Amino acid sequence: MFKAYLDESGIHEQAHTCVVAGYTGNVAAWKKFDRAWARLLRNHNVPEFHAQRFWSYQKGGAGKRASPYSDWPEQKAFKFKDEAFSIIQESRIAPVASAVLLEDWNSLTEKQRRFLTGGDYNSQSDKFASPGAPRKGFYLALLGCIWSAVGHSRNGERVHFVLDENKQLAGYALSLFNKLKHSAALRVRQRLGAIVFSTSEEASPIQAADILAYHLMQDSPQMRKQNTARVPSEILDELLTGLRSKNDLQLFNAQGLQILLGDVFNQS
């Protein structure tokens, strides 16, 4: 069995970028990860890991990390980070990630955004049989990760997806996934398994996905400036050690969005 664990960042209203990211691997890889990650959390007396709380410092907190890491000395924090990153690197799991620059996304027409989020468009009637989700760049980022994850599996091997639990996004994500299972290209349909939603406490690999999504989000301003999803970053270099293809790290900026759209619509 082959699984992809994904998390998202940048779905709040003021976000400038939406990121979906995570890791793929076979049963052996995830068993190795689960054992090592459980030991890491147990050794540091942490029930589950949250990247934002670990790397975001409290306002007025004199440089302290947020709870439950607020009383950790820097030496302990650095040790935890190094051990966590080593587990990700040594578990033979492969990263996938997609980032949608929301300023570019919102500059598209509603028709274009509907189409890119799974809306069924009839060019003859110029109408949609299904509406898509034009206000949510998240779903395009999710599709990007699904396409990449499918490419990691072998012929005849289905990819099962585990997403961080989010009731607002889960309904249409499930509908979109089921649509792919019926209408995507045959080579994609044959490799799509199931999609489920879980908390990061129940599915610890989501905690690794959370780390990657968080740091990609932090570096997203540089993505826009440098026009690439792979910006120079010591932390990201470690998290992306197992990257199989540069196409597994996707940036949907103005140029990337137009490539996806092709000639289906024009801007008028």
N, C-alpha and C positions, 0 to 999 in steps of 0.2 A: 504494500500500500504506500502511496506517495501522498504527502500532505504539504500544504502551504498554510502558514499562519501569518495573518495580516492585521495591521493596526492602522489607524488614520490619525492625521493631525491637520488642523486648519479648517475645521468645519464650522467654527463659530462665525458670527456675522461680520466681524471686523477683519477677518483673515485676508491676507494678500495672496496666499498660496494654499492649495490643498494637496496634501501628501497622503498616499497609501503606500505602505512598505511592509516588508517582512521577509521571511525565509522559507525555503522549500527543502524537503529532504525525504529520504525513505524511512522505513520503520527503524532500521538499525541506527541511523543518524539521530532520529528523534529520541530513541531510547537512551542513547549515550548522552544527549543533551539533558533530558529530564533528570537522569541520575545525578549528573554533575551540578545542575542548577539547583536541585533540591538540597544537595549538600552545601552549596554556597549560601543559600538563604538560611539554612539551619545553623551553619557556623557563625553567621553574622546576626542571628536572631531577628530576621526580617521575614514576615509572612509572605510578602510579595514585593516586587520591585517596581517603582514608578520613576521613570526617567525625569519627568518635569520636576518632581519634588527633589530629586537628587541633584540636578544641575541648576535649578532655579533658586536663587538666594532670596530670602525673605526681605521685604522692604523694611528698612530700619532695624534689621536683625544683626547688624555688625558683621556681615559676611557669613552668617549662619545658613546652612541648608535648611530646607523645609522639613517638618516632621515626617517620618520618624528618624531622619538623619541629622537633625539639628545639633545633637550633642556629639556627633562623630568628629574626632580629630582628623585633620587632613590626611595623615598617614593611613588611617583606617579606610577613609574614603578612596584614596588612591589604590590601596590594596584590593578593595572590593571591585573597583572599576577594572583593574588589570585582570583579576580572576574571571570576572564576567565576560570580558572581551576574549580572553583565552578560551573559554568554554565555547563561545560562538565560533571562533576560528577553528577549533580542534574537533568540532562535532560533524564536520563535513556537510554543513547546511549552506545553501546558496541564496544570496540576497536577490530580491526583486523589489523595484520601487518605481512609482510614477508620481510626478509633480505637475499640477496644473496651475499656471500663473493666472490668478483670477481676474486681473485687469484685462488680460488678453481674452480670457474666456467670456467675460461680460461684454466685450466689444463685438462678439459675434451676434448675429441675428437670433431671435428665438427659435426660428426654424432650424438653424444650424445646431444650436445647443440641444434641441429636441432629438435631432438625428444622431448626434454623438453620444447621447445617453440612452439609445435603444428605441427611439420613436420610429414607428413604421410609416414611412413616407411613400405616398403614391404620386409620382411625378405627373401622371396624366390628369389627375383631379386636383393636384396641388394641395392635398390634404393628408393629415396624419390619421392612420387607423388606431394608433396608440400614441399617447402624448409624450413619452420620454420624461425626463426630469430636468428641464432647462435651467432651473435655479441651483442645481447641485453639481458642481464640477467633480465632486467626490466620485460619482458613478463612472466618469471617464477614467479617473485615476484607478479605480477598481478594475475596470476592463483592461487597462494596461498591464496591471499585475497578473490578472488571469491569463492573458495572452503569453506573458513571459513564463509563468509557472507551467503552463501546458507544454511549452518548449523544453522544459527540464525533464519531462517524463519520457520513458521509453515507449515504443510502439506497443499498444495493448495494455498499457499501464494507466489507470485512471488517477487523476489528481483530485484529492478531497481538500476543501478549503475550510479553514476555521478563522472567523473574523471576530474581532473584539465586539462584545455585545453593545448594541446601540439601537434602542427601540425605534428611534426616528428614522434610521437609515435601513434597518433590516428588511422591512416589508418590500420595498422596491428592489433592494439588492437581490433578494430571493427571486422575485419576478424576472429580473434581468438575467440572472443566472439560468433559470429554467428556460427562458427564451433562447439563450445561447445553446442549450442542450438540444433544442429542436431546430434551430435555424442557422447555426454557425456552420462554417466549412466542415466537411466530414472529418478531416484530421483533427479538428478541435473537438467536435462532438464526441468522438470516440474516446477522448482522454478526459472528459469532464465527469467527475464523480458526483459528490454531494457538497453542499455548502451548509455550514452550521454556524451558530453564534454562541460565544462563550465568554465568561469573564477571564481576566488574566490570572486570577487566583486558581481557577479550575483548570486552565490551559496555560501552563507556564511558558511555552514558546511565544505566546503573545507578548510576554514581557521583553523578550529579545526584539520582537517586531516594534514594540513601543520605543526602544532605544534608538533603532534606526530611523523610525518616522520622526522622532523628536529632533535628532541632529540634522536630518535633511531639512526639516522646517527651519531650524536655526540658520542654516546656510542658504536658504532660498533667496534672500536678497542678492547674494553673490551669483546665484544661478542666473538671475535676470541680467546682471551687469556683464557676466562673462558668457552668456548665451549657451550654457551647458549645465547639465545636472551633476557632472563630476567636477566639483570645484576643489582646489587644493585645500585639504583638511586632514590633519593628522588623525583625528578621531574617525572620520569617515573612511580613511584609508584602512584602518583596522577593521571597521564594521563591514567593509566591502571586500575583504580579503578573498572570499569565495566566489566573487562575481564571475559568472560564466561567459557573459557577453556584454559588450557596452550597450546593447539594445535592451538589456534587463534593467537599465537605469534610464528612465524616459523623462524627458522634459516636454510638456505640452505648453509651449509658448505660441506666439502668433504664427510663426513659421510652421511649427509642428502641427498646430490645429488645421492650418490650410492644407497641409499634406494629407491629413486624415480625410478632410472634406472632399478633396479633389475637385471635380466639376459638378458635384451634386447640387450645390447652390451657388449663387453669386451673392455679393454683398448688397445688392439693390433690394 
